[in-house]
Structures are given as C-alpha cells and as structure tokens.
C-alpha cells in the first residue's frame, strides 16, 4: 500500500508542475491544504465571515506546520449579502448552495486585488476520492465517480472568468484524474481507527507530512467552514412564514427553503425569466429550466433528482 501512497504523491506533484500558479484558495480542508503543502511558494487566500468559522482553526494549523503565507479575508455580513446579487448575476443561478459560491467570490476578488493573474483551487478532490458522506451509500461508487468525472463543472471557473483570473485545478488534471479513477473505492472510503472516512487514500498518502489534527479533520461545506452559513439564518428571519407560503403559490419554482426564495427574487431582477429547455435538455421539475439529458442537477435552481 505504501507504493500506492507514493505514486499518489508523485502524480499530484506532477499535476501541480503542469498547473503552476501564484495563489491558492485555502479553505482549511485537506484538498486545498495538500496542494498548499506541495506548493510552498504559493500565496494562500482564506475567506471568513466576520472572522468566524472553523476554517480559521485549520488554516492556522496549516500555516504553522508548513509556513504558509496566507491572507485572511474577513467579510462583513452586509458586504456578503450585497455580494449575493453579483454572484447570482455571474452564475445565472439561484441554487440554494450559493453561500458556498460567496466564499469563492471573495477569495478570487482578493487575488485580483493583490494583482495576481492565476489562482488554484482544490476542486475535484471530494468527487474523485469519495469525500462526500452520501457517497458512502452508493453501491457502485467506482462507476458513479467515473460518470461524474466526465462532466464535472465548478462555479470557481465562472467566477474566475469574471475576475479575469486563470483558474487551475490540479485534481482535475487529465493525467491525475486517470490515476484517481484507477483507484478502487475500497481505498477511497475506508475505516480508520473505528471510523469510516472519505478520501482515505489521500489522507494516508499525506499523513506523514501534515499534522494528524489537520489530515483527519471532518468534511464540512465551504459555507460552514467560512461562517457564511450564518447568512441563511439572517435571510430566513427576514421572510415571514406567511410570505414564504404565499410566494410558493405564486412563483413557478419548488423552493427548498426561504433562502432559495430570496436568491430567486434576485435572479428575477438581475437575470430575468428562467430559460426554457433547449435541444438536448429535459425540463427541470424544480424550476422548469433546462437540464441536459442524463443529468440530475439543475444549474439554474440547484434541483437534484
């Protein structure tokens, strides 16, 4: 197994050599943390809402262990809420997961302000190595990962384009992806010390080089680690139950929560009418927009089938 760990480290190092940049968005999670470890001269950028969120703890651990030069971008609540409108316009989406995209938006905005032209992200690590908890319930995980690997897309690409930044994603490097797909799910989701972990092989490969507290941390969404999840409560408190129920009857959208409604009304103002399905698309049951044949996720409303 040690030879497998060594090969993983070598393949990822080679992917980084093909995707060199001057900055990396560091979430505090292991995917970006490993990339930062392998890129000692790269500038780190971390986003936090009002200095909150668990990411800061893990970024601090990483900074101390690898001497990472990192800028902490502290965003105020009002500033974050104001930026929702810009992110909706960029992505042309009112996906309820938008607070995650806010983290990427502020990180890339900072990179642009610092005069950087390229930025690295840890996109793809969870998808390729079974990092999401729901993956533990998938019977044919290897087949599932192969399928999603053919069409993975991330909001960081569109946000980077907005800021005229070149976005590099080493986990999505073609050669590295082929290597990751060659690994079986038995080493991606595996028990360690009485607990089942996603990304087991990735954790074990870099366990000798990063602190145990860092490498064996729990998976958490960007919005949680950055503190952006607080926006959900603030938005929901501004919409009464009566208003929510009334607008659910008026609008042609299946709202998952009050924040979803909030994002949709911004979408109506900034983007307009939801486009109807085109050729090669099915009708989204959540919003009526177009979803490519065979896909289960609507990029407009966030519906997942």
C-alpha positions in Angstrom: 0.0 0.0 0.0 2.9 2.4 0.7 3.8 2.2 -3.0 0.3 3.4 -3.8 0.7 6.3 -1.4 4.0 7.2 -3.0 2.5 7.1 -6.5 -0.4 9.3 -5.5 2.0 11.9 -4.1 4.1 11.7 -7.3 1.2 12.0 -9.6 -0.2 15.0 -7.7 3.2 16.7 -7.6 3.4 16.3 -11.4 -0.1 17.7 -11.8 1.0 20.8 -9.8 4.0 21.2 -12.0 1.7 21.4 -15.0 -0.6 23.8 -13.2 1.7 26.4 -11.6 0.1 29.5 -10.1 0.8 32.3 -7.7 -2.2 31.9 -5.4 -4.4 29.2 -3.9 -7.8 29.4 -2.3 -7.3 27.7 1.1 -10.5 26.6 2.7 -8.9 24.8 5.6 -9.9 21.4 4.3 -7.4 18.7 3.3 -7.8 19.1 -0.5 -6.5 22.7 -0.7 -4.2 22.0 2.3 -2.4 19.2 0.5 -2.0 21.4 -2.6 -0.6 24.2 -0.4 1.9 21.8 1.2 3.1 20.8 -2.2 3.3 24.5 -3.3 5.4 26.2 -0.7 5.9 29.4 -2.6 2.2 30.0 -3.4 0.2 32.7 -1.7 -2.8 31.4 0.3 -6.2 33.2 0.5 -8.8 32.3 3.1 -12.3 33.8 3.5 -14.2 34.2 6.7 -17.5 35.9 7.6 -16.8 38.3 10.4 -13.8 36.2 11.5 -16.0 33.2 12.2 -15.9 29.6 11.0 -13.9 26.5 11.7 -11.7 27.0 8.6 -9.6 29.6 10.5 -8.6 26.9 13.0 -7.3 24.6 10.4 -5.7 27.3 8.3 -3.8 28.3 11.4 -2.6 24.7 11.9 -1.6 24.6 8.3 0.2 27.9 8.4 2.2 26.9 11.5 3.2 23.5 10.0 4.2 24.5 6.5 4.9 28.2 7.0 2.1 29.2 4.6 1.9 32.8 3.6 -1.9 33.4 3.8 -4.2 36.4 3.7 -7.4 36.1 5.8 -10.2 38.0 4.1 -12.8 39.0 6.7 -16.1 39.8 5.1 -18.9 41.6 6.9 -22.5 40.4 6.9 -23.8 43.4 4.9 -21.0 43.1 2.4 -21.7 39.4 2.0 -25.5 40.0 1.5 -24.7 42.7 -1.0 -22.4 40.4 -3.0 -25.2 37.8 -3.4 -26.6 39.9 -6.2 -23.3 39.9 -8.0 -22.8 36.1 -7.6 -26.3 35.4 -8.9 -25.5 37.5 -12.0 -22.2 35.8 -12.6 -23.5 32.2 -12.2 -27.0 33.0 -13.6 -28.3 30.7 -10.8 -30.3 30.8 -7.6 -29.0 27.5 -6.3 -29.6 27.3 -2.5 -25.9 26.4 -2.1 -24.9 29.9 -3.2 -23.3 30.7 0.2 -20.5 28.3 -0.8 -20.0 30.4 -4.0 -19.7 33.5 -2.0 -16.6 32.1 -0.4 -15.0 31.6 -3.8 -16.2 35.0 -5.0 -14.5 36.9 -2.1 -11.3 34.7 -2.4 -10.9 35.4 -6.1 -11.7 39.1 -5.6 -8.9 39.3 -3.1 -6.5 37.6 -5.5 -7.4 40.1 -8.2 -6.9 43.0 -5.8 -3.4 41.7 -5.0 -2.6 41.8 -8.7 -2.4 38.1 -9.2 -3.4 36.6 -12.5 -3.9 32.9 -11.6 -5.4 31.0 -8.7 -5.5 27.4 -7.7 -8.5 25.5 -6.1 -9.0 22.1 -4.6 -12.0 21.4 -6.9 -12.4 17.7 -7.7 -10.8 16.2 -4.6 -14.1 15.2 -3.0 -15.6 14.0 -6.2 -12.7 11.8 -7.2 -11.9 10.4 -3.8 -15.3 9.8 -2.2 -15.2 12.9 0.1 -19.0 13.4 0.4 -20.9 11.4 3.0 -23.7 10.5 0.6 -21.1 8.6 -1.5 -20.8 6.0 1.3 -24.3 4.8 0.4 -23.7 4.3 -3.3 -23.4 0.7 -4.3 -21.3 1.1 -7.4 -19.2 4.0 -6.3 -16.5 3.4 -8.9 -19.0 3.6 -11.7 -20.6 6.7 -10.2 -17.2 8.5 -9.9 -16.4 7.6 -13.5 -19.7 9.0 -14.7 -19.5 12.3 -12.9 -15.8 12.7 -13.8 -16.8 13.2 -17.5 -18.7 16.3 -16.9 -17.6 17.9 -13.6 -18.1 21.7 -13.5 -17.4 24.2 -10.8 -18.5 27.7 -10.1 -14.9 28.7 -9.5 -14.4 28.6 -13.3 -17.1 31.2 -14.0 -16.2 33.3 -11.0 -12.5 33.3 -12.1 -13.5 34.3 -15.6 -15.5 37.2 -14.1 -12.3 38.5 -12.4 -10.1 37.6 -15.5 -8.2 35.1 -13.4 -6.8 31.9 -14.8 -8.2 29.1 -12.6 -6.1 25.9 -12.2 -7.5 22.7 -10.7 -4.7 20.1 -10.2 -7.1 17.4 -9.1 -8.8 17.7 -12.5 -5.5 17.5 -14.4 -6.2 14.8 -17.0 -3.3 12.5 -16.1 -4.1 12.8 -12.4 -7.8 12.1 -12.9 -6.9 8.9 -14.8 -4.8 7.8 -11.9 -7.5 8.7 -9.4 -10.1 6.7 -11.4 -7.8 3.7 -11.4 -8.0 3.6 -7.6 -10.8 1.5 -6.3 -13.5 2.7 -3.9 -12.1 0.3 -1.3 -9.2 2.7 -0.7 -11.3 5.9 -1.1 -13.8 5.1 1.6 -12.3 3.0 4.4 -12.3 2.6 8.1 -9.5 4.0 10.2 -9.4 3.7 14.0 -13.0 2.8 14.3 -14.4 5.4 11.9 -15.3 5.4 8.2 -13.5 8.1 6.3 -13.9 9.5 2.8 -10.7 10.3 0.9 -8.9 7.6 3.0 -6.1 7.0 0.5 -5.5 10.8 0.1 -5.3 11.3 3.8 -3.0 8.3 4.3 -0.6 9.4 1.5 0.0 12.8 3.2 -0.4 11.7 6.8 3.4 11.7 7.3 3.7 15.3 6.2 0.7 17.1 7.8 -0.5 17.1 11.4 -2.9 14.4 12.4 -5.4 17.0 13.5 -5.4 18.5 10.1 -5.3 15.4 7.9 -8.0 13.6 9.9 -10.5 16.5 10.1 -14.1 16.1 9.2 -15.5 17.2 5.9 -17.5 20.4 6.0 -19.1 22.6 3.3 -17.4 25.9 2.4 -20.3 27.9 3.8 -19.9 26.2 7.2 -16.2 26.4 7.5 -16.1 30.0 6.4 -19.1 31.1 8.6 -21.2 32.0 5.5 -23.9 29.7 6.7 -24.9 32.4 9.2 -26.4 34.2 6.2 -29.1 31.6 5.9 -30.5 32.4 9.3 -30.3 36.2 8.7 -32.1 35.8 5.3 -34.7 33.4 6.7 -35.5 35.7 9.6 -36.4 38.5 7.1 -39.1 36.4 5.4 -42.2 35.6 7.3 -43.8 32.1 7.1 -46.9 33.7 5.6 -44.9 35.5 2.9 -43.0 32.3 2.1 -46.2 30.2 1.7 -47.8 32.9 -0.5 -44.8 33.2 -2.8 -44.6 29.4 -3.1 -48.0 29.5 -4.6 -47.3 32.5 -6.9 -43.8 31.6 -8.3 -43.3 28.6 -10.7 -40.4 27.2 -8.6 -40.2 24.5 -5.9 -38.5 26.3 -3.1 -36.4 24.3 -0.7 -36.1 27.0 1.9 -36.6 30.7 2.5 -33.1 31.5 1.3 -34.0 29.8 -2.0 -36.8 32.3 -2.5 -34.5 35.2 -1.6 -32.0 34.1 -4.2 -34.7 33.6 -6.8 -36.1 37.0 -6.4 -32.7 38.5 -7.0 -32.4 36.2 -10.0 -35.7 37.6 -11.4 -34.3 41.1 -11.0 -30.8 40.6 -12.4 -31.2 37.7 -14.9 -34.8 37.6 -15.7 -37.1 34.7 -16.8 -35.8 31.2 -16.4 -34.9 29.9 -19.9 -37.0 27.1 -21.3 -35.3 23.8 -22.1 -33.5 23.7 -25.4 -32.4 20.9 -27.7 -30.8 18.1 -25.8 -32.3 19.2 -22.5 -35.0 17.9 -20.2 -37.4 20.1 -18.2 -36.2 20.6 -14.6 -39.0 19.6 -12.2 -37.8 22.3 -9.8 -37.9 25.4 -11.9 -38.9 24.4 -15.5 -35.5 25.3 -16.9 -33.3 23.0 -19.0 -31.2 20.1 -17.7 -29.0 18.2 -20.1 -30.2 14.7 -20.9 -28.9 12.3 -18.4 -28.0 14.9 -15.8 -29.6 15.0 -12.3 -28.6 18.6 -11.3 -30.1 21.8 -12.5 -27.5 24.6 -12.5 -30.2 27.2 -12.5 -32.2 26.3 -9.4 -30.0 23.7 -7.8 -32.6 20.9 -8.1 -31.1 17.4 -7.7 -33.1 14.4 -8.9 
